[in-house]
Amino acid sequence: MRNHLLHTYRPWIDMSDVPHRDLQQQDMILLSRALAAQAVSMLTGCSPKEAAASVVDGPGDSGIDAIAFSKGGSDIWLVQAKWSDRGRAQLREQDAAVLVTGLQRLADQRYEGFNSRIRASINRINEALSSPRCRIHLVAALAGDAPLSPQVERQLALVGESFGFADHVPVTVITLGLADFHSAARTDTIPTAVDLSATLTDGWHHIDVPYPAYSTSISAEEIASWYNTHGDRLLDASLRSHFTGRPDPAALSRLVSAPEEFWYLTNGITVVCDAIDQQYLARRATGQPLRLRLHNARVVNGATVLATVAQAVDQRPGTGDLALVPVRIVCPGEASQSFVAALTQARDTEGSVDPLDLVAVDPLQQALREEFADELHLEYVYKKGAVAPAPNAGCTMQEAAVALACAHPDVSLSARAGADPAYLWRPASQDGAYTRLFGGRPSARQIWQCVLMLRHVRTALVYAAMGGASRSRDFASHADLLIAHLVFRSLDPDLLEELSSADRSEDWTRQRTREIADLVVSATERLFGQHLFLASVFTDERKCHVLAEDVMRSLATSPTLAALDTHSSRRPRNSVMVLVEHGRILEGTRLMYRPTLAEERVIGEWLSEDPRRYLATWTNHPKRPLVWEIDHRAYSPSALARHIWSEAGWDDTPSAIQGSTRWIVPGEGTLADLAAAIMLATGNGGE
């Protein structure tokens, strides 16, 4: 093994930092670094030269001897290597503690003190740690065969919990011992050829001419095991250079939510191999259960499907038993390279229909564009590839969707938007939120006010983070959508939807944003620990729900924020406030709920079951003037409309609602109409 490491890695390992050490010491350092490189090569399938370039061993390495990354940048391996000429290397408690400390420093972005080799990888480290799919692998590479002590195992096993991930353990611990390295040395490094076992139990078809081939369906669990075992080495060389390792979000969502339907919706995987061995599991006949051994197998089509299936099974293990994946296995033999190349031309067509193409033909978006132009004299861009307007001249549909998601009462929309922005403009048929955001037909003014509010929040976060520690900047970057959601949620919905000028709310928003940001930081560290990969926290729906409820409880008991909320000099005024101040509606006046056509279709039958559900009584309260006939509790117009939706069991409620347009004074008009008439008559825009 020693000879193998020296022969393979001596040309590539950087030893320029130890020129004055004696030869024996240099040899030990070289072997330790070569061992770390060999571990990287074994785990990632990269070449010896690439593996050697991953070595960061030296003063200031914080216990990390090599850092490697997956093709997609979401997986990161941190290797600590221990060499022993006698084959007795061990990972001691203090070694494990140093490695864990190094990981914590990377998570906190505290790079001071790291050596130049680690600092050269900072951009890639940040990219990996910022990925919502980030997975960390702590690797103990040991030239020894003794198992880890229980204390060290426990110390490393607890690392995953301390970094705040959910659903699976994203910090995995891998131990490579003497036997692993000896096996690699005997085979003259890890062979590039991959042998696969494929189980055909659900019927299959076989042809011999012109090339032997099988068409079949294989369980998602077995497909995932291929990828988890072999990683990128399973892919044909022509795919590796541009394969990102990222699953297709829409296909992943479909697979997890309806695994039995996946076979109908996917193009599957094509595998080529050099030879096939057959083993019948029952009667020898076409279509009967069969196990194939595929020699030098490589996936030439469907790499994204492969990654999607592996991620789905990792996320929800039960998916592996319920989903089937179409697979073609081809053994081209001496066929020309052009034939094999042809198999790769229709690469990864999963999700090839861009949801923005569907948005571009939605009449609603064209109507919003016209409304933006006619009523606000602003530009609204919704077609893919169109140039975005200047910030003060309008917005794009994408920006509008993010703002509406933050304004929605359900925090899961902003959480999922952080993980996959396209989720917001995918249709419901692709498990998207487009219908929830735009189905309630928000007005151009509502959308623009939400966009401005989100911009104010993001600007406030940027200024708050300027000059601060890297951790503050990290929170500002990753928690911005959750903080924006909480700012929207802390604002009276009627106030939000009827701001006569969002610019007047900028000071209020800036102060509220700073207060909420501080609460989010303290709640995150209190509930999930201080050493967190924040991208995974703020894209996790469960964690965002927990954080949102905790922060809202803090807001409810904060005298500072209570004072801020009622500060008349800062607080914009809405229709209800205008009507109350002018005594426009007499106490005790009956109002009726007037649903839109979309609302009528969903909850009309429920409303008609008890006509009292349509009725509310007016009181001159500046925030909650409506007393519902059913429960005799006081609500704001928007809050009562949303409460009615909730009582009716309407789950996919719209993001934006202008409550003052839903309640009418019989014979006179809506609350919005009456308030607008007052503002027009006084000529003060509600001031």
C-alpha positions in Angstrom: 0.0 0.0 0.0 2.9 2.3 0.8 4.5 1.7 -2.6 1.1 2.3 -4.3 0.6 5.6 -2.6 4.1 6.9 -3.3 4.0 5.7 -6.9 0.5 7.2 -7.6 0.6 10.5 -5.7 4.3 11.6 -5.4 4.1 13.5 -8.7 1.0 15.4 -7.7 1.2 16.1 -3.9 2.4 19.6 -3.0 5.3 19.3 -0.6 6.7 22.9 -1.0 5.8 23.8 2.6 8.1 21.3 4.2 11.5 21.6 2.3 13.5 21.7 5.5 12.2 18.6 7.2 14.4 15.5 7.1 13.7 12.8 4.6 11.9 10.5 7.0 9.6 13.3 8.2 8.9 14.3 4.6 8.1 10.7 3.7 5.5 10.5 6.6 3.9 13.8 5.5 3.8 12.7 1.9 2.2 9.3 2.9 -0.4 11.0 5.1 -1.3 13.5 2.3 -1.4 10.7 -0.3 -3.7 8.7 2.0 -6.1 11.7 2.2 -6.0 12.0 -1.6 -6.6 8.3 -2.0 -9.7 8.6 0.2 -11.0 11.4 -2.0 -10.4 9.3 -5.2 -12.1 6.3 -3.7 -15.2 8.4 -2.6 -15.6 10.6 -5.6 -14.1 8.7 -8.5 -11.8 11.5 -9.5 -8.3 11.1 -10.9 -5.2 10.9 -8.8 -4.2 14.4 -10.0 -7.6 15.9 -9.0 -7.5 14.0 -5.7 -4.0 15.4 -4.9 -5.3 18.9 -5.7 -7.9 18.5 -2.9 -5.2 18.1 -0.2 -5.1 21.1 2.2 -2.9 19.5 4.9 -0.5 21.8 6.7 -0.3 24.5 9.4 -3.7 26.1 9.7 -5.7 23.2 8.4 -7.9 22.9 11.5 -7.7 19.1 11.4 -8.8 18.9 7.7 -6.3 17.2 5.4 -8.4 17.2 2.2 -11.6 18.9 1.0 -13.5 17.5 -2.0 -16.7 18.5 -3.7 -19.3 16.7 -5.8 -19.9 17.7 -9.4 -23.1 19.5 -8.4 -21.4 21.3 -5.6 -23.9 20.2 -2.9 -21.8 17.4 -1.4 -18.6 18.2 0.5 -16.1 15.7 1.9 -13.8 16.7 4.8 -11.0 14.2 5.2 -8.6 13.6 8.1 -5.9 11.1 7.3 -3.7 9.2 9.8 -0.7 7.3 8.4 1.2 4.5 10.3 4.1 2.5 8.8 3.0 -0.3 11.1 -0.7 -0.2 10.1 -1.9 0.9 13.6 -3.3 4.4 12.8 -6.3 5.5 15.0 -8.5 8.5 15.2 -8.3 9.7 18.8 -10.9 11.9 20.6 -8.7 15.0 20.3 -8.4 14.4 16.5 -12.1 14.1 16.1 -12.6 17.2 18.2 -10.3 19.2 16.0 -12.1 18.0 12.9 -15.5 18.9 14.3 -14.2 22.3 15.3 -13.0 22.9 11.8 -16.4 22.0 10.4 -18.0 24.4 12.9 -15.7 27.2 11.7 -16.6 26.6 8.1 -20.3 26.6 9.0 -19.8 29.9 10.8 -17.7 31.3 7.9 -14.9 32.0 10.3 -12.0 31.6 7.9 -9.4 33.6 9.8 -6.5 31.3 10.7 -7.1 28.8 7.9 -4.2 28.2 5.6 -3.9 29.4 2.0 -5.0 26.0 0.6 -8.3 26.1 2.4 -8.8 29.8 1.7 -8.4 29.1 -2.1 -11.5 26.9 -1.8 -13.6 29.3 0.1 -15.9 30.1 -2.9 -16.6 26.4 -3.5 -17.1 25.8 0.2 -19.6 28.6 0.4 -21.4 27.3 -2.6 -21.6 23.8 -1.1 -22.7 25.1 2.3 -25.3 27.4 0.8 -26.9 24.6 -1.2 -30.4 23.5 0.1 -29.2 20.0 -0.6 -25.9 20.4 1.2 -24.6 17.1 2.6 -21.4 16.9 4.6 -19.2 13.8 4.8 -16.7 13.6 7.6 -14.1 11.0 6.5 -11.6 9.3 8.8 -8.9 7.8 6.5 -6.8 5.5 8.6 -3.8 3.3 7.8 -5.0 0.9 10.5 -7.7 -1.7 11.1 -8.8 -0.9 14.7 -12.4 0.3 14.9 -13.2 3.8 16.2 -13.6 3.9 19.9 -17.1 4.3 21.3 -16.2 7.8 22.5 -15.1 8.9 19.0 -18.1 7.3 17.3 -20.4 9.1 19.7 -18.6 12.4 19.2 -18.9 12.2 15.4 -22.4 10.8 15.4 -23.7 13.8 17.2 -22.3 16.2 14.7 -25.4 15.9 12.3 -27.8 16.8 15.1 -25.9 19.9 16.1 -26.1 21.4 12.6 -29.9 21.6 12.4 -30.9 19.4 9.5 -34.2 17.6 9.2 -35.6 14.4 7.7 -32.2 12.8 7.1 -28.7 13.0 8.5 -26.8 15.3 6.1 -23.6 15.0 8.1 -22.4 11.5 7.5 -19.3 9.8 9.0 -17.2 7.5 6.8 -14.4 5.4 8.0 -11.9 4.0 5.5 -9.4 1.5 7.1 -6.4 -0.5 6.1 -8.5 -3.1 4.3 -10.2 -0.5 2.1 -6.9 1.1 1.1 -5.3 -2.3 0.6 -8.1 -3.3 -1.8 -7.7 -0.1 -3.7 -4.0 -0.6 -4.0 -4.4 -4.2 -5.3 -6.6 -3.0 -8.1 -4.2 -0.2 -9.0 -6.6 2.5 -7.8 -10.3 2.3 -8.1 -11.3 0.9 -11.5 -13.3 3.1 -13.8 -15.5 0.2 -14.8 -18.7 -0.3 -12.8 -20.6 -3.6 -12.6 -24.3 -3.3 -11.8 -26.9 -5.8 -10.7 -30.3 -5.2 -12.3 -33.4 -7.1 -11.0 -36.2 -7.5 -13.6 -39.3 -8.6 -11.9 -42.1 -6.6 -13.4 -42.1 -7.9 -16.9 -39.5 -7.2 -19.5 -38.8 -7.3 -23.2 -35.6 -8.5 -24.9 -34.3 -8.1 -28.5 -31.1 -9.4 -30.1 -30.8 -7.5 -33.4 -29.0 -5.3 -34.1 -27.8 -5.0 -30.5 -28.8 -7.1 -27.4 -31.1 -4.9 -25.3 -33.7 -5.2 -22.5 -36.6 -2.9 -21.9 -37.9 -3.1 -18.3 -39.0 -1.4 -15.2 -36.8 -1.4 -12.1 -37.7 -0.3 -8.6 -36.7 3.2 -7.5 -35.0 1.7 -4.5 -32.6 -0.3 -6.7 -31.9 2.6 -9.0 -31.1 4.8 -5.9 -28.7 2.1 -4.7 -26.8 2.3 -8.0 -26.3 6.0 -7.6 -25.6 5.9 -3.8 -23.0 3.2 -4.4 -21.2 4.5 -7.4 -22.0 8.2 -7.6 -20.8 10.1 -10.7 -18.7 7.1 -11.8 -21.9 5.5 -12.9 -22.3 8.1 -15.7 -20.7 7.9 -19.1 -17.7 10.2 -19.5 -19.7 12.3 -22.0 -22.2 13.2 -19.3 -19.9 13.9 -16.3 -18.5 17.2 -17.5 -21.9 18.9 -17.5 -23.8 16.9 -15.0 -24.8 19.1 -12.1 -25.9 16.4 -9.7 -29.1 18.3 -9.0 -32.5 16.5 -9.2 -35.3 18.0 -11.3 -37.5 19.8 -8.7 -40.8 19.1 -10.5 -40.0 15.5 -11.1 -38.8 15.1 -7.5 -42.0 16.6 -6.1 -44.1 14.3 -8.3 -42.1 11.3 -7.3 -42.4 12.0 -3.6 -46.1 12.9 -3.6 -47.3 10.3 -6.1 -44.7 7.6 -6.5 -47.0 5.1 -8.3 -47.5 7.7 -11.1 -43.8 8.3 -11.7 -43.4 5.5 -14.3 -46.0 7.3 -16.5 -44.3 10.7 -16.3 -40.6 10.0 -16.7 -38.5 9.2 -19.7 -36.4 6.8 -17.6 -32.8 5.8 -17.9 -30.6 4.2 -20.6 -27.7 2.1 -19.6 -25.0 0.6 -21.9 -22.6 -2.1 -20.9 -19.9 -4.3 -22.5 -21.4 -7.7 -21.5 -24.5 -9.1 -19.7 -24.8 -12.2 -17.5 -28.2 -13.7 -17.0 -29.6 -15.4 -13.9 -33.2 -16.5 -13.9 -34.9 -16.4 -10.5 -37.7 -18.8 -11.5 -38.7 -20.3 -14.8 -36.5 -19.6 -17.8 -38.8 -17.6 -20.1 -39.2 -14.1 -21.4 -40.9 -11.9 -18.8 -40.1 -14.1 -15.8 -38.0 -12.7 -12.9 -34.4 -12.2 -14.0 -31.3 -10.8 -12.5 -28.7 -9.3 -14.9 -25.1 -8.6 -14.2 -24.0 -5.6 -16.3 -20.2 -5.4 -16.9 -18.7 -1.9 -17.4 -22.1 -0.3 -17.1 -22.6 3.4 -17.6 -25.7 5.6 -17.8 -25.8 7.4 -21.1 -29.2 9.0 -20.8 -31.3 10.0 -17.8 -28.6 11.3 -15.4 -31.0 13.8 -13.9 -33.6 11.0 -13.5 -30.9 9.0 -11.6 -30.2 11.9 -9.2 -33.9 12.7 -8.8 -34.8 9.1 -7.8 -31.8 8.9 -5.4 -32.9 12.1 -3.7 -36.5 11.0 -3.5 -35.6 7.7 -1.8 -33.2 9.5 0.5 -35.9 12.1 1.4 -38.8 9.5 1.8 -37.6 5.9 1.9 -41.0 4.4 1.2 -40.8 5.9 -2.3 -38.3 3.2 -3.3 -40.9 0.4 -2.9 -43.8 2.2 -4.6 -42.1 3.8 -7.7 -40.9 2.1 -10.8 -38.4 3.6 -13.3 -38.4 2.7 -17.0 -34.9 1.4 -17.9 -33.4 0.4 -21.2 -30.2 -1.7 -21.1 -28.2 -1.9 -24.3 -25.1 -4.0 -25.0 -23.7 -2.5 -28.2 -20.6 -4.7 -28.3 -18.4 -3.5 -31.1 -20.8 -0.9 -32.3 -19.3 2.4 -33.5 -18.9 5.2 -31.0 -21.3 7.2 -33.1 -24.1 4.9 -32.1 -23.3 5.2 -28.4 -23.1 8.9 -28.8 -26.5 8.9 -30.4 -28.0 7.4 -27.3 -26.9 10.4 -25.3 -28.3 13.1 -27.6 -31.8 13.2 -26.0 -30.4 13.9 -22.6 -32.5 14.4 -19.5 -35.7 15.8 -20.8 -37.3 15.7 -17.4 -38.9 19.1 -16.7 -38.1 20.2 -20.2 -41.4 22.2 -20.4 -40.4 25.4 -18.7 -43.2 26.6 -16.5 -42.5 30.2 -17.6 -43.7 29.1 -21.1 -47.1 28.2 -19.5 -47.2 31.5 -17.7 -46.6 33.4 -21.0 -49.9 32.1 -22.4 -52.0 32.8 -19.3 -54.5 35.5 -20.0 -54.3 36.6 -16.4 -50.7 37.7 -16.8 -51.6 39.8 -19.9 -54.5 41.4 -17.9 -52.1 42.3 -15.1 -49.7 43.8 -17.6 -52.4 46.1 -18.9 -53.6 46.9 -15.4 -50.1 47.9 -14.3 -49.8 50.2 -17.4 -53.3 51.7 -17.1 -53.7 52.2 -13.4 -50.1 52.5 -12.1 -48.2 53.6 -15.2 -45.7 50.9 -14.5 -44.3 48.0 -16.5 -45.1 44.3 -15.7 -42.9 41.8 -17.5 -44.0 38.2 -17.5 -42.6 36.6 -20.7 -39.4 34.6 -20.5 -36.4 36.3 -21.9 -37.9 39.8 -21.8 -35.8 42.6 -20.3 -36.7 43.4 -16.7 -37.8 47.0 -16.1 -35.8 49.4 -14.0 -36.8 49.1 -10.2 -38.8 52.3 -10.2 -40.4 51.5 -13.5 -42.1 48.2 -12.6 -41.3 44.5 -11.8 -41.3 41.0 -13.3 -43.7 38.2 -12.7 -40.9 36.3 -10.9 -40.4 39.2 -8.4 -44.2 39.5 -8.0 -44.5 35.8 -7.3 -41.8 35.9 -4.6 -43.4 38.9 -3.0 -46.9 37.3 -3.0 -45.4 34.1 -1.5 -43.9 36.1 1.4 -47.2 37.9 1.9 -49.1 34.6 2.0 -50.2 33.4 5.5 -48.6 30.0 4.9 -44.9 30.2 5.6 -44.2 27.1 3.6 -44.5 29.1 0.3 -41.6 31.3 1.2 -39.6 28.3 2.5 -40.1 26.3 -0.7 -39.4 29.4 -2.8 -36.0 29.6 -1.1 -35.2 26.0 -2.1 -36.7 26.2 -5.6 -37.8 29.6 -7.0 -39.5 27.9 -10.0 -42.0 26.3 -7.5 -43.8 29.7 -7.4 -44.6 29.7 -11.1 -45.2 26.0 -11.7 -48.8 25.0 -12.1 -50.6 23.0 -9.5 -50.4 19.9 -11.7 -46.6 20.1 -11.2 -47.0 20.7 -7.4 -46.4 24.4 -7.9 -47.9 27.5 -6.1 -48.9 29.5 -9.2 -52.6 29.0 -8.6 -52.4 29.9 -4.9 -50.5 33.1 -5.8 -52.4 34.4 -8.8 -55.6 32.3 -8.7 -57.4 34.8 -6.4 -56.7 37.5 -9.1 -54.6 40.0 -7.1 -54.8 43.5 -8.4 -51.9 45.3 -9.9 -51.8 47.7 -6.9 -51.7 44.8 -4.4 -48.9 43.1 -6.3 -46.9 46.4 -6.6 -47.3 47.1 -2.9 -46.1 43.6 -2.0 -43.1 44.0 -4.3 -42.2 47.3 -2.7 -42.5 45.9 0.8 -40.3 43.0 -0.1 -37.7 45.4 -1.6 -37.8 47.5 1.6 -37.2 44.4 3.7 -34.2 43.3 1.6 -32.7 46.8 1.5 -33.0 47.0 5.3 -31.3 43.6 5.7 -28.4 44.7 3.4 -27.9 47.9 5.4 -28.1 46.0 8.7 -25.5 43.4 7.6 -23.1 46.0 6.2 -20.0 46.1 8.4 -21.3 43.2 10.5 -19.8 39.8 11.0 -20.0 37.2 8.2 -22.7 35.4 10.2 -25.0 38.4 10.0 -24.5 38.6 6.3 -25.2 34.9 6.1 -28.6 35.3 7.9 -29.4 38.3 5.7 -28.8 36.2 2.6 -30.6 33.0 3.6 -33.3 34.2 6.0 -34.5 37.1 3.9 -37.7 35.4 2.7 -38.7 34.2 6.1 -38.0 37.7 7.6 -40.1 39.3 4.8 -42.9 36.8 5.5 -42.9 37.8 9.2 -42.9 41.5 8.3 -46.0 40.9 6.1 -47.6 38.8 8.7 -47.0 41.3 11.5 -48.8 43.9 9.5 -52.5 44.3 9.5 -53.5 42.7 6.2 -56.0 45.5 5.5 -53.2 48.0 6.1 -50.9 46.2 3.7 -53.4 45.9 0.9 -54.5 49.5 0.9 -51.4 51.5 1.4 -51.9 54.7 -0.5 -48.1 55.0 -0.8 -45.7 52.2 0.0 -42.9 54.7 0.2 -44.5 56.1 3.3 -44.2 52.7 4.9 -40.4 52.5 4.3 -39.3 53.8 7.7 -41.8 51.5 9.4 -40.6 48.5 7.4 -37.0 49.2 8.0 -37.5 49.3 11.8 -39.8 46.3 11.8 -37.3 44.3 9.7 -34.4 45.0 12.0 -36.5 43.9 15.0 -37.7 40.8 13.4 -34.3 39.9 12.0 -32.9 40.0 15.5 -35.7 37.7 16.7 -35.1 35.3 13.9 -31.4 35.0 14.7 -31.9 34.5 18.4 -34.8 32.0 17.8 -32.7 30.0 15.2 -29.7 29.6 17.5 -31.9 28.9 20.5 -34.0 26.3 18.8 -31.5 24.7 16.5 -28.1 25.5 17.7 -25.4 28.0 16.8 -23.5 26.0 14.2 -26.0 25.7 11.3 -25.9 25.5 7.5 -28.5 28.2 7.1 -29.5 27.4 3.6 -30.9 24.1 4.9 -32.8 25.7 7.8 -34.6 28.4 5.9 -35.7 26.1 3.0 -37.0 23.5 5.5 -40.8 24.0 5.8 -41.0 22.4 9.3 -38.2 24.6 10.7 -39.7 27.7 9.1 -43.1 27.0 10.7 -41.4 26.5 14.1 -39.4 29.7 13.7 -42.4 31.8 12.4 -44.6 30.8 15.4 -41.8 31.5 17.9 -41.1 34.9 16.4 -44.8 35.8 16.2 -45.2 34.9 19.9 -42.2 37.2 20.7 -43.8 40.0 18.6 -47.1 39.7 20.5 -45.3 40.3 23.8 -42.8 42.9 22.6 -43.7 46.4 23.9 -41.3 47.9 21.4 -43.1 46.4 18.5 -46.5 47.1 20.0 -45.6 50.7 20.2 -44.3 50.7 16.7 -47.5 49.1 15.3 -49.7 51.9 16.7 -47.4 54.9 16.0 -49.7 57.1 14.0 -46.9 59.2 12.6 -45.4 56.2 10.9 -48.3 53.9 10.3 -50.0 54.3 6.9 -53.8 54.5 7.0 -56.2 52.2 5.3 -59.8 52.2 4.3 -61.1 51.2 7.7 -59.2 54.0 9.4 -60.6 56.5 7.0 -64.2 55.3 7.4 -63.9 55.3 11.2 -62.3 58.7 11.4 -65.0 60.2 9.2 -67.9 58.3 10.9 -69.0 57.2 7.5 -70.8 54.0 8.6 -73.2 54.0 11.6 -72.5 51.6 14.5 -74.6 48.4 14.1 -74.9 48.6 10.3 -75.2 45.2 8.6 -72.6 44.3 6.0 -72.5 41.4 3.6 -69.7 39.3 2.4 -69.4 39.4 -1.4 -67.1 36.6 -2.7 -65.4 36.7 -6.0 -66.3 34.2 -8.7 -63.3 32.0 -7.8 -64.3 32.1 -4.1 -68.0 31.4 -5.0 -67.0 28.3 -6.9 -65.0 26.9 -3.9 -66.9 28.0 -0.9 -70.3 29.1 -2.3 -72.1 25.9 -1.3 -70.7 26.1 2.3 -71.8 29.8 2.6 -75.3 29.0 1.5 -75.7 26.3 4.1 -76.1 29.0 6.7 -76.9 32.5 5.4 -75.5 34.1 8.6 -72.0 33.3 7.3 -72.4 36.1 4.8 -73.2 38.7 7.5 -71.2 41.0 9.8 -72.0 44.0 11.9 -70.0 47.3 11.7 -68.4 48.8 14.8 -66.2 51.9 14.7 -63.1 50.1 15.8 -60.0 51.3 13.8 -58.5 47.8 13.4 -61.3 45.2 13.8 -64.6 46.8 12.9 -66.5 43.7 11.7 -68.3 41.4 14.2 -69.2 38.1 12.4 -72.7 36.8 12.8 -71.5 33.3 13.5 -69.1 33.7 16.4 -69.7 37.3 17.4 -65.9 38.0 17.4 -64.3 41.1 15.9 -62.2 41.0 12.8 -60.6 43.2 10.2 -62.2 42.9 6.8 -59.3 40.8 5.3 -58.9 38.7 8.5 -62.6 37.8 8.5 -62.5 36.9 4.8 -59.6 34.6 5.5 -61.3 33.2 8.6 -64.3 32.3 6.5 -62.1 30.6 4.0 -60.5 28.6 6.8 -63.8 27.6 8.3 -65.0 26.5 4.8 -61.9 24.2 4.5 -60.3 26.0 1.6 -56.7 25.0 1.7 -55.3 26.6 -1.5 -56.3 30.2 -0.6 -55.0 33.1 -2.7 -51.9 35.0 -1.5 -53.3 38.5 -1.7 -56.8 39.7 -0.6 -58.2 43.2 -0.4 -60.7 42.6 2.3 -62.4 46.0 1.9 -63.6 44.9 -1.5 -65.2 41.8 -0.1 -67.6 43.6 2.3 -70.5 45.8 1.1 -72.9 48.2 2.7 -76.2 47.2 1.0 -77.3 49.9 -1.5 -74.1 52.0 -1.0 -71.0 50.0 -2.1 -68.0 48.2 -0.8 -65.8 49.5 2.1 -63.2 50.3 -0.5 -65.6 52.3 -2.6 -66.8 54.4 0.4 -63.3 55.1 1.6 -62.2 56.1 -1.9 -65.0 58.5 -2.2 -63.9 60.2 1.1 -60.3 60.4 0.0 -61.3 61.9 -3.3 -63.6 64.4 -1.7 -60.9 65.5 0.8 -58.1 65.4 -1.8 -55.6 64.0 0.7 -55.2 60.4 -0.4 -56.2 59.2 3.0 -53.9 61.4 5.0 
